[in-house]
């Protein structure tokens, strides 16, 4: 399975600021995803990060709020922009090596917005 | 649209007893089914999956799951629970099209008492 790292592991931020979360994989993967897990909730898919093109966002998520980059097959970033306390969540990066493979998850970034 | 139902918010079992965590699903086409576990302040760890073949799937840490197509279920089981199995368990489904994304259930908290 792929080894996935995320930076930072946690952060406390002020309202109105932005935070960029990095996801690094130790091998090339076909697909990369970003999920949000709000306190006490299940996982919600934010977007699929596409290499070299704009991410594909799920309903309720927009690029201005959650800009995503994926410059190559092993790295992606998610920015949470103009944060509010409602953005306090765990943000998880997830990857699939090949189309029919298992989806693996990074350790997550725990974000608290004051 | 695909969906997953985990009817129990919490399952309580005594150490040494068998455990079952229930999951039913709805998907167009053939299902790919997954179980993940989340320990406190950790990311999601993959336990097991059903893609095709034998309906009884064995996974990590002694867990297994049985795929039942007629009942559209994929219940997670373990013959003898350990206190260390206490965690949050998520069932997830995707269809067998090339780039389908995972849909997660709301999660079931498993509490194993000594």
Interface residues (C-beta under 8 A of the other chain):
Chain A: X1 X31 X33 X41 X42 X43 X45 X48 X92 X99 X100 X102 X103 X104 X105 X106 X107 X108 X110
Chain B: X32 X34 X36 X41 X42 X43 X44 X45 X46 X49 X51 X90 X98 X99 X101 X102 X104 X105 X106 X107
